[in-house]
Amino acid sequence: MRITEVEIRACSPGSIATAEGGAVESARLRGGTAPEVVVLTLKTDEGITGVSFGSGGLDARITARAFAQVRPFFLGRNPMAREQNAFEFRRFDRHWNHSPIYAFGPYDIACWDIAGKRAGLPIHELIGTAADRRALYVSSMFLPAVEDYVAEALDVKSRGIRGYKVHPPALAEAAVEVYTAVRAAVGPGFALMADPVASHSYEEALRVGRILESLDYRWFEEPFYDYDVQSYIKLRQKLDIPIAGTETIAGGAQLTAQFIASGAVDIVRTDPSWRGGITSALKVARLAEAFGMDCELHTALYHPIELANLQLALAMSNTEWFELLYPIEDYAFGLAEPLDIRDGYAYAPTGPGLGAVYDWDAIENATVEII
């Protein structure tokens, strides 16, 4: 089998439609725009097509050109040779491109989609199923006020969702106010996580982390930029709350191994979209498992790409959760059939490959360029 054509669509969903038909400001990025997305389609000489969504950043037309730099490598290649492709791409990219970390992953995901369709199996069965469902937690966007976080957390709990992750204001004092108010609102026992998205100095993170311990938060995620390894090491030595990191690093399992070996994190983070596809993310998961560590998967915004996360999570023994952004309905763009969410769990898709049923009319309407 050979890849004969690669179509790259830059899509701008615009106002994200909710179940009620409105537009939700909390789903918007700074400047009032919805997250953009790239849709990648790999066609083969056997007539099997693989599809994957990828990060569009602030302007999918620009981002799509980063994906286009990877296209010459994949044309003519065997999509079943995923390990060979991942290995040889490193040299190709080092010599010519230095492409962003998000550019390769969707190609690998599309190859896995092809493999599953060829076998007539969901990807998790192709890898080896570990579970048929994962507990769902949702993550906030950056909300205007403490009251907004409280209201959202209560809404999440009322819907039977199993956990809520707070993306708080950047200032440590404001973040603590949000963390405290949310715990008071949802009560003890409900799973809460904290992700300040690299907002803190070491001293701030130490103070905030101790408060999070007293509030019984499940983990403290990315208090610093992932390259600040020494701060991670010091913080982990001082705190009992699990420290989660590594979601934005390049280098796949190799660099993740350095974080583990140096004692920088308790939980590793990865995902197929940003960090080298399912092939690379699976290696990170197995690496963490060998060290008795959990590997939690980072949300990839829109639900078509979340299917890659779910397929991978269902093939991992050392993961507990499946993450979506909230409100859930605001990120369903591109799917004609929604994710199977019931009783606070995300269930396995039944179709082959990713198991996605795409809304091609919506994708076409959102397309601003095809390259």
BADRENVEX-584234 format. One line per 5 residues: their letters; for each residue x, y, z of N, C-alpha, C, CB. Coordinates in steps of 0.1 Angstrom, whole numbers. Glycine has a CB too. Layout:
A> X:Y:Z:X:Y:Z:X:Y:Z:X:Y:Z  ...
This chain:
MRITE> 8:-12:0:0:0:0:9:12:0:-10:0:12  5:22:-8:12:35:-8:3:47:-7:20:36:-22  8:57:-1:0:70:0:2:77:-13:5:79:12  -9:80:-20:-8:87:-33:-12:101:-33:-17:79:-42  -19:106:-23:-24:120:-22:-25:124:-8:-37:121:-30
VEIRA> -22:136:-5:-24:142:8:-31:156:6:-10:145:15  -43:156:11:-51:169:11:-50:176:25:-66:166:7  -47:188:25:-46:196:37:-56:208:37:-32:201:39  -66:207:46:-76:218:46:-74:227:58:-90:212:47  -73:240:56:-73:250:67:-88:253:70:-64:262:63
CSPGS> -92:251:82:-106:254:86:-107:264:97:-113:241:90  -117:273:96:-120:283:106:-134:282:110:-117:297:100  -137:274:121:-151:272:124:-159:284:128:-151:263:136  -152:296:131:-159:308:135:-166:307:148:-169:311:124  -179:311:148:-187:310:161:-190:295:163:-199:319:160
IATAE> -186:290:174:-188:276:177:-203:274:181:-179:271:188  -210:266:174:-224:263:177:-226:254:189:-231:257:165  -235:258:197:-239:250:209:-251:241:205:-241:258:222  -254:233:214:-266:224:212:-279:233:211:-268:214:224  -278:245:217:-290:254:216:-289:263:204:-291:262:229
GGAVE> -278:262:196:-277:270:184:-270:284:186:-290:273:178  -265:287:198:-259:299:201:-244:299:199:-262:304:215  -237:310:203:-222:310:203:-217:312:217:-217:321:193  -206:306:220:-201:306:234:-188:313:235:-200:291:239  -188:324:242:-176:332:243:-165:325:250:-179:345:251
SARLR> -168:316:260:-157:309:267:-149:300:258:-163:301:279  -154:296:247:-147:288:238:-138:295:229:-156:279:229  -138:309:230:-130:317:221:-116:320:226:-137:330:218  -107:322:217:-94:326:221:-93:341:222:-83:321:211  -81:346:227:-80:361:228:-82:367:214:-66:364:233
GGTAP> -89:378:213:-92:384:201:-105:380:195:-81:381:191  -113:372:202:-126:368:199:-128:358:188:-133:381:194  -117:350:185:-119:340:175:-119:326:181:-107:341:165  -126:317:174:-127:303:178:-114:296:174:-139:296:172  -110:286:181:-98:278:177:-99:273:163:-95:267:186
EVVVL> -88:274:155:-89:269:141:-83:255:140:-81:279:132  -84:249:129:-81:235:128:-76:232:114:-93:226:132  -68:222:113:-63:216:100:-69:202:99:-48:216:99  -75:199:87:-80:186:84:-71:179:74:-95:187:79  -66:168:77:-56:161:69:-62:148:64:-43:158:77
TLKTD> -61:146:50:-67:134:44:-56:127:36:-79:137:35  -53:115:40:-43:107:32:-51:96:24:-33:99:42  -48:96:11:-55:87:2:-44:77:-3:-61:94:-11  -48:64:-5:-39:53:-8:-43:47:-21:-39:43:3  -33:39:-27:-36:32:-39:-45:20:-38:-23:27:-45
EGITG> -49:17:-25:-59:6:-23:-73:12:-21:-54:-2:-11  -74:25:-22:-87:31:-20:-91:33:-6:-97:23:-27  -82:31:4:-85:34:18:-80:48:21:-79:23:27  -88:55:28:-85:69:31:-84:71:46:-96:79:26  -74:78:51:-72:81:65:-74:96:67:-59:76:70
VSFGS> -81:99:78:-84:113:81:-79:116:95:-99:117:79  -74:128:97:-71:133:111:-72:148:111:-56:129:115  -77:153:123:-76:167:125:-63:170:132:-88:171:134  -59:183:131:-46:188:137:-48:202:142:-35:186:128  -39:206:150:-39:220:156:-39:230:145:-28:222:165
GGLDA> -48:240:145:-48:251:136:-42:264:141:-62:253:131  -40:264:154:-34:277:160:-44:289:158:-21:280:154  -38:300:157:-46:312:155:-50:315:141:-38:324:160  -42:308:131:-45:310:117:-42:297:110:-37:322:111  -52:289:107:-50:276:101:-44:277:87:-63:268:100
RITAR> -45:288:80:-38:289:67:-23:289:69:-43:302:60  -19:295:79:-4:295:82:0:281:87:0:306:92  -7:276:96:-4:263:102:-4:252:92:-14:260:114  -14:253:82:-15:243:72:-2:242:64:-26:245:63  6:252:63:18:252:55:29:244:63:23:266:53
AFAQV> 28:244:76:37:236:84:34:221:81:36:239:99  21:218:80:17:204:76:22:201:62:2:202:77  22:211:53:26:208:39:41:205:38:22:221:31  49:210:48:63:207:48:65:192:50:70:215:58  56:185:57:57:171:60:52:163:48:50:168:73
RPFFL> 44:168:40:37:160:29:47:153:20:29:169:21  58:160:15:67:153:6:73:140:12:79:162:2  75:140:26:80:128:32:70:116:31:83:131:47  57:119:32:48:108:32:43:103:19:36:112:40  44:111:8:39:107:-5:47:95:-10:40:119:-15
GRNPM> 41:85:-14:47:73:-18:51:63:-7:59:76:-26  49:67:5:52:58:16:41:48:20:56:66:29  44:37:27:35:28:31:29:32:45:41:14:32  16:35:46:10:39:58:10:28:69:-4:44:56  12:16:65:13:5:75:27:5:82:10:-8:68
AREQN> 37:11:76:50:11:81:52:23:91:61:12:70  44:23:101:43:35:110:56:37:118:31:34:119  62:26:123:74:26:130:86:31:122:77:13:137  87:26:110:97:30:101:95:45:97:97:21:88  83:49:94:81:62:91:85:72:102:66:64:87
AFEFR> 81:69:114:84:77:125:100:78:127:78:72:138  107:67:126:121:67:127:128:75:116:126:52:127  124:73:104:131:80:93:127:94:92:127:73:80  115:98:97:111:112:96:120:121:105:97:114:101  125:115:116:134:123:124:146:128:117:139:115:137
RFDRH> 152:120:109:164:124:101:160:134:90:171:112:95  149:131:83:143:140:73:141:153:78:130:134:67  134:154:90:131:167:96:143:174:101:121:165:107  153:167:106:165:173:111:173:179:100:173:163:119  173:173:88:181:178:77:174:190:71:183:167:67
WNHSP> 161:190:70:155:200:61:145:209:67:149:193:50  137:205:77:125:212:80:125:219:94:113:203:80  129:211:105:127:216:118:112:220:120:137:227:122  103:211:116:89:214:117:84:215:131:81:204:109  73:222:133:67:223:147:63:209:152:55:232:147
IYAFG> 63:208:165:60:194:171:46:189:167:61:195:186  37:198:163:23:193:160:22:189:146:14:204:163  32:190:137:31:188:123:31:173:119:41:195:116  38:165:126:39:150:122:27:142:128:52:145:127  23:145:140:13:136:147:1:133:138:9:143:159
PYDIA> -6:143:133:-18:140:125:-16:130:113:-25:152:120  -4:131:107:-1:121:96:-1:107:102:13:125:90  6:105:113:7:92:120:-7:87:124:16:92:132  -16:97:129:-29:93:133:-37:88:120:-36:105:139  -36:96:109:-43:92:97:-38:78:92:-40:102:86
CWDIA> -25:75:94:-20:62:90:-26:51:99:-4:61:91  -28:54:112:-34:44:121:-49:42:117:-33:49:135  -55:53:112:-69:53:108:-70:43:95:-74:67:104  -60:44:87:-60:36:75:-58:21:79:-48:40:65  -49:19:89:-46:5:93:-58:-1:99:-34:5:103
GKRAG> -66:7:108:-78:1:114:-88:-2:104:-83:11:124  -90:7:94:-100:4:83:-96:-8:75:-101:17:74  -83:-10:72:-78:-21:65:-81:-34:72:-63:-20:62  -79:-34:85:-82:-46:94:-96:-47:98:-73:-45:106  -104:-37:96:-118:-37:100:-120:-37:115:-125:-49:95
LPIHE> -110:-30:122:-110:-29:137:-108:-15:142:-99:-38:142  -114:-11:153:-110:1:160:-95:1:163:-119:4:172  -89:13:164:-75:13:167:-71:7:180:-70:28:167  -80:9:190:-76:3:203:-75:-12:203:-86:7:214  -84:-18:194:-83:-33:193:-71:-37:185:-96:-38:186
LIGTA> -67:-29:175:-55:-31:168:-42:-31:177:-53:-21:156  -42:-22:186:-31:-21:196:-32:-32:206:-30:-7:202  -44:-34:211:-47:-43:222:-55:-36:233:-34:-49:228  -67:-39:234:-76:-32:243:-73:-34:258:-91:-36:240  -73:-23:265:-71:-24:280:-84:-21:287:-61:-14:284
ADRRA> -93:-14:281:-106:-10:288:-116:-6:277:-104:1:298  -129:-7:280:-139:-2:270:-144:12:273:-150:-12:270  -139:18:284:-143:32:287:-133:38:296:-157:31:294  -133:52:296:-124:59:305:-133:70:312:-112:65:297  -129:72:325:-136:83:332:-134:97:326:-132:83:347
LYVSS> -144:104:324:-143:117:318:-141:129:328:-156:120:310  -131:137:326:-130:150:333:-130:161:322:-118:150:342  -134:172:326:-134:184:316:-126:195:322:-149:188:314  -121:203:313:-112:214:316:-119:227:313:-99:213:310  -118:237:322:-123:250:319:-114:257:309:-124:258:332
MFLPA> -120:267:303:-111:278:296:-108:288:307:-119:284:284  -101:299:303:-98:309:312:-110:319:314:-85:318:308  -117:318:325:-130:325:327:-128:338:334:-139:316:336  -137:347:333:-136:361:337:-135:363:352:-147:369:332  -143:354:360:-144:357:374:-145:344:382:-156:366:377
VEDYV> -142:345:395:-144:333:404:-157:327:403:-141:337:418  -168:335:402:-181:330:402:-184:322:389:-191:342:402  -177:325:378:-179:318:366:-173:303:367:-172:325:354  -161:302:374:-156:289:376:-165:281:386:-142:290:383  -170:287:396:-179:280:405:-191:275:398:-182:289:417
AEALD> -197:284:390:-209:280:383:-207:268:373:-215:292:376  -195:269:367:-192:259:357:-189:245:364:-180:263:349  -182:246:375:-178:234:382:-191:227:387:-169:237:394  -201:235:392:-213:229:397:-221:223:385:-222:240:404  -221:230:374:-228:224:362:-221:211:358:-227:234:351
VKSRG> -208:210:358:-201:198:355:-205:187:364:-186:200:355  -205:189:377:-209:179:387:-223:174:385:-207:184:401  -232:184:382:-246:180:380:-249:171:368:-254:193:379  -239:172:358:-241:164:346:-235:150:348:-234:170:334  -230:147:360:-224:134:362:-210:131:357:-233:123:356
IRGYK> -204:142:353:-190:141:348:-181:139:360:-185:154:340  -170:131:359:-163:126:370:-152:136:376:-156:114:366  -149:146:369:-139:155:374:-138:168:366:-125:149:374  -132:178:372:-131:192:366:-117:197:368:-141:201:373  -111:202:358:-97:208:359:-98:223:357:-88:201:348
VHPPA> -92:230:365:-92:244:365:-80:250:358:-93:250:380  -83:258:348:-73:267:342:-75:281:348:-74:267:326  -67:284:358:-71:296:366:-64:309:360:-66:294:380  -67:320:366:-60:333:362:-45:331:364:-65:345:370  -37:339:358:-22:337:358:-16:341:372:-16:345:348
LAEAA> -22:351:378:-16:355:391:-19:345:402:-23:369:395  -9:341:410:-10:331:419:-21:333:429:3:329:427  -23:346:434:-33:349:444:-47:347:439:-31:363:449  -49:351:426:-62:349:420:-65:334:417:-62:357:407  -54:327:413:-56:312:411:-60:305:424:-42:306:406
VEVYT> -54:309:435:-57:302:448:-72:305:452:-48:307:459  -76:318:449:-90:321:452:-100:312:444:-93:336:449  -96:310:431:-105:301:423:-104:287:428:-100:302:408  -92:282:431:-91:268:435:-100:266:448:-77:265:438  -99:275:457:-105:274:470:-121:275:468:-101:285:480
AVRAA> -125:284:460:-140:286:458:-146:274:451:-142:298:450  -138:268:441:-144:256:434:-145:244:443:-135:253:422  -134:242:452:-135:231:461:-147:233:471:-122:229:469  -149:244:476:-160:247:485:-173:244:479:-159:261:491  -174:248:466:-187:246:459:-190:231:456:-186:254:446
VGPGF> -180:224:451:-183:210:447:-183:200:459:-174:205:437  -176:204:470:-176:196:482:-164:186:481:-188:189:484  -162:179:492:-151:169:493:-154:157:484:-148:165:507  -143:151:479:-145:138:472:-146:140:457:-157:131:476  -151:151:452:-152:153:437:-138:156:432:-162:164:434
ALMAD> -134:149:421:-121:150:415:-118:164:409:-118:140:405  -108:171:414:-104:184:409:-89:184:405:-107:196:419  -86:190:395:-72:191:390:-69:206:388:-69:183:377  -56:209:389:-51:223:387:-41:224:376:-45:229:400  -43:233:367:-34:235:355:-32:250:353:-39:228:342
PVASH> -22:256:359:-20:271:357:-13:274:344:-12:276:368  -10:264:336:-4:266:322:9:275:323:-14:272:313  19:270:331:32:276:331:32:290:336:39:275:318  24:293:346:22:307:351:31:311:362:8:309:354  37:301:369:43:304:382:58:304:382:38:294:392
SYEEA> 64:312:392:78:310:396:78:298:405:83:323:403  91:294:409:92:283:418:86:286:431:107:279:420  88:298:437:83:302:450:68:302:450:89:315:454  62:307:439:47:308:438:42:294:437:43:316:426  48:285:429:43:271:428:44:264:441:51:264:417
LRVGR> 54:266:449:55:259:462:43:264:471:69:262:468  41:277:471:30:281:480:16:276:475:30:297:480  14:277:462:1:273:456:0:258:457:0:276:441  11:250:455:10:236:456:6:231:470:23:230:453  11:238:481:7:234:494:-8:236:497:16:241:504
ILESL> -13:247:491:-27:250:493:-35:239:485:-31:264:487  -31:236:473:-38:225:466:-38:212:473:-31:223:452  -27:209:480:-27:197:489:-38:197:499:-13:195:495  -39:209:506:-49:210:516:-63:209:511:-47:223:524  -65:213:498:-78:213:491:-81:199:484:-79:224:481
DYRWF> -71:190:485:-73:176:480:-75:177:465:-85:169:486  -67:184:458:-67:184:443:-59:171:438:-61:197:437  -63:165:427:-57:153:423:-42:155:418:-65:147:412  -40:166:410:-26:168:405:-24:183:403:-23:160:393  -12:187:402:-7:201:399:0:200:386:1:207:411
EEPFY> -6:205:376:-1:203:362:6:216:356:-12:200:353  18:214:351:26:224:344:26:237:351:20:226:330  31:238:363:33:250:370:43:259:364:36:248:385  53:253:357:63:260:349:63:255:335:77:258:356  70:263:326:73:257:313:80:244:314:81:268:304
DYDVQ> 77:235:305:83:222:306:98:221:305:77:213:296  104:232:300:119:231:299:126:235:312:124:241:288  118:240:322:124:244:335:125:232:344:115:255:341  133:222:340:134:209:346:138:211:361:144:200:339  148:219:364:153:220:378:142:225:387:164:230:378
SYIKL> 133:234:383:122:238:391:112:227:394:114:250:385  110:218:384:102:207:386:108:197:396:100:199:372  121:195:395:127:186:404:126:191:419:142:184:401  129:204:421:128:209:434:114:209:440:133:224:434  104:212:431:90:213:435:85:199:439:81:218:425
RQKLD> 89:189:431:85:175:434:91:170:447:89:166:423  102:175:451:109:170:463:102:177:475:123:174:463  95:188:473:89:195:484:74:192:487:90:210:482  67:188:476:53:186:476:49:171:476:46:193:465  37:168:482:31:155:481:21:154:469:24:151:494
IPIAG> 15:165:465:5:164:454:13:160:442:-2:178:452  8:150:434:15:146:422:16:158:412:7:135:415  29:159:406:32:169:397:31:163:383:46:175:399  24:170:374:22:165:360:29:174:350:7:163:357  36:169:341:42:177:331:46:169:318:55:183:336
TETIA> 53:175:309:59:170:297:49:171:285:62:155:299  38:177:286:29:177:274:33:185:262:15:182:279  42:195:265:46:203:253:61:201:249:45:218:257  67:191:254:81:188:250:82:181:236:89:181:260  93:184:229:96:176:217:104:163:222:104:184:207
GGAQL> 107:155:212:115:143:215:109:131:220:125:147:225  95:130:220:88:118:223:93:111:236:90:109:212  94:98:235:97:90:247:111:93:252:96:75:244  120:97:243:134:99:247:136:110:257:143:101:235  129:122:254:130:133:263:122:131:276:126:146:256
TAQFI> 110:124:274:102:121:286:110:112:295:89:114:281  118:103:290:126:95:299:136:103:307:135:85:290  141:114:302:149:123:310:142:129:322:156:134:302  129:133:320:121:139:330:119:128:341:108:144:325  116:116:337:114:105:347:126:102:354:109:92:339
ASGAV> 138:101:347:150:97:354:155:107:363:161:94:343  152:120:361:157:131:369:147:134:381:158:144:361  136:126:381:126:129:392:119:141:391:133:128:405  116:146:379:109:159:377:94:158:378:113:164:363  88:147:375:73:146:375:69:133:381:68:147:361
DIVRT> 56:133:386:50:121:390:40:115:380:41:124:403  35:124:371:26:120:360:31:126:347:11:124:363  33:117:337:37:123:324:24:126:316:46:113:317  26:136:307:15:140:298:20:138:284:11:154:301  11:134:275:14:133:261:1:134:254:22:120:257
DPSWR> 1:134:241:-11:132:232:-7:129:218:-20:144:233  -15:122:210:-11:119:196:-10:132:187:-21:110:190  -18:142:190:-18:154:181:-5:162:182:-30:162:184  -1:165:194:11:174:195:24:166:195:10:182:208  24:154:200:37:147:203:39:135:195:37:144:218
GGITS> 38:136:182:43:125:173:33:114:170:54:119:179  20:116:172:11:107:167:8:96:178:15:101:154  0:86:174:-3:75:183:10:66:185:-14:66:177  18:65:174:30:57:175:39:62:187:38:57:162  42:75:187:50:81:197:44:82:211:54:95:193
ALKVA> 31:85:211:24:86:224:23:73:231:10:92:222  21:62:223:21:49:229:34:45:236:17:39:218  45:49:229:58:47:236:60:54:249:70:51:226  55:66:249:55:74:262:47:67:273:50:88:260  35:62:269:27:55:278:34:42:284:14:51:272
RLAEA> 40:35:275:46:22:279:59:25:288:50:14:267  66:36:284:77:40:292:73:44:306:84:53:286  62:52:308:57:55:321:53:43:329:46:65:320  46:34:322:42:22:328:53:14:334:34:13:318  64:13:327:76:6:332:82:12:345:87:6:321
FGMDC> 79:25:347:83:31:359:72:32:370:89:45:356  61:25:367:50:26:377:43:39:377:55:23:390  43:47:366:37:60:366:25:60:357:48:70:361  16:69:360:4:72:351:9:81:340:-7:78:359  2:79:328:3:87:317:-11:93:313:10:80:304
ELHTA> -13:106:314:-25:112:311:-24:119:298:-30:121:323  -35:119:290:-35:124:277:-41:138:277:-43:115:267  -34:147:270:-37:161:269:-48:163:258:-25:170:266  -59:171:262:-69:173:252:-64:180:239:-80:182:258  -71:177:228:-67:182:216:-77:191:209:-63:171:206
LYHPI> -86:197:218:-96:207:214:-108:200:208:-90:217:204  -108:198:194:-120:194:188:-122:178:188:-120:198:173  -134:174:188:-137:160:191:-132:150:181:-151:158:192  -131:154:168:-125:144:159:-111:139:162:-125:149:145  -103:149:168:-89:145:172:-90:139:186:-80:157:172
ELANL> -100:142:194:-101:136:207:-104:121:205:-113:142:214  -109:117:194:-111:102:191:-98:95:191:-118:100:178  -87:102:186:-74:95:186:-69:94:201:-64:104:179  -72:104:209:-69:103:223:-76:91:230:-72:116:231  -89:90:227:-97:80:233:-93:66:229:-112:82:229
QLALA> -90:64:216:-85:51:211:-72:47:218:-83:52:196  -63:57:220:-51:54:227:-53:51:242:-41:66:226  -62:59:248:-65:57:262:-70:43:265:-74:67:267  -78:38:256:-84:25:257:-74:14:255:-96:23:248  -63:17:250:-52:7:248:-41:8:259:-46:8:234
MSNTE> -43:17:269:-33:19:279:-38:14:293:-30:34:280  -30:7:300:-33:3:314:-30:13:325:-26:-10:317  -22:23:321:-17:32:332:-23:46:329:-2:33:332  -35:47:326:-42:60:325:-56:58:331:-44:64:310  -61:69:337:-73:69:345:-84:77:338:-72:73:359
WFELL> -80:87:330:-89:98:326:-89:100:311:-86:110:333  -100:106:307:-102:111:293:-106:126:294:-112:103:284  -98:135:288:-100:149:290:-108:155:278:-87:156:292  -118:164:281:-124:172:271:-124:187:276:-138:167:267  -125:196:267:-127:210:271:-142:212:273:-122:220:260
YPIED> -145:222:281:-159:225:285:-163:239:281:-161:223:300  -175:241:277:-186:231:275:-184:221:264:-199:238:273  -187:208:266:-184:198:257:-189:200:243:-189:184:262  -202:205:243:-208:207:230:-201:217:221:-223:211:232  -194:226:226:-187:236:218:-176:231:210:-183:247:227
YAFGL> -171:219:212:-160:214:205:-163:202:196:-149:211:215  -176:200:193:-180:189:185:-178:191:170:-194:186:188  -173:203:166:-172:206:152:-165:194:144:-164:219:150  -171:191:133:-165:181:124:-171:167:125:-151:180:127  -178:164:136:-184:151:137:-199:151:135:-181:145:152
AEPLD> -204:141:127:-218:140:124:-224:131:135:-221:133:111  -216:123:142:-221:115:153:-212:118:165:-221:99:150  -218:122:176:-211:127:188:-203:116:195:-220:134:198  -193:120:203:-186:110:212:-197:103:221:-176:117:220  -194:91:224:-203:83:232:-200:86:247:-202:68:229
IRDGY> -207:95:253:-204:100:267:-217:96:275:-202:115:268  -215:87:284:-226:82:293:-221:80:307:-232:69:287  -229:85:316:-227:83:331:-213:87:335:-228:68:334  -208:98:329:-195:103:332:-183:95:326:-194:103:347  -186:87:316:-175:79:310:-176:82:295:-177:64:313
AYAPT> -164:81:289:-163:81:274:-161:66:270:-151:90:269  -170:61:261:-170:48:257:-163:46:243:-184:42:256  -159:34:241:-151:30:228:-160:32:216:-146:16:229  -154:39:206:-161:39:193:-162:25:187:-154:48:183  -172:22:179:-173:8:174:-168:7:159:-188:4:175
GPGLG> -167:18:152:-163:17:138:-148:14:137:-167:30:131  -144:11:125:-130:8:123:-121:20:123:-128:0:109  -108:19:125:-99:30:125:-103:39:137:-100:38:112  -103:52:135:-107:61:146:-121:60:150:-104:76:141  -130:55:141:-144:53:144:-152:66:142:-146:49:158
AVYDW> -146:76:135:-152:89:133:-162:88:121:-142:99:130  -174:95:124:-183:98:113:-183:113:111:-198:92:116  -177:118:100:-175:132:99:-187:140:93:-163:134:90  -188:152:97:-198:161:91:-190:169:80:-204:171:102  -190:163:68:-182:169:58:-188:182:53:-180:160:46
DAIEN> -201:184:54:-207:197:50:-202:208:59:-223:196:51  -202:205:72:-196:215:82:-182:218:79:-199:211:96  -174:208:76:-160:209:74:-158:218:61:-153:196:72  -166:215:51:-165:222:38:-168:237:40:-174:216:27  -179:239:48:-183:253:51:-173:261:58:-196:253:58
ATVEI> -165:254:67:-155:261:75:-141:262:68:-153:253:88  -140:255:56:-127:255:49:-124:268:43:-127:244:38  -112:274:46:-108:287:41:-97:285:30:-103:296:51  -91:273:30:-81:270:20:-78:255:19:-68:279:23  -75:250:7:-70:237:6:-57:237:-1:-80:228:-3
I> -46:231:5:-33:232:-1:-28:218:-4:-24:240:7
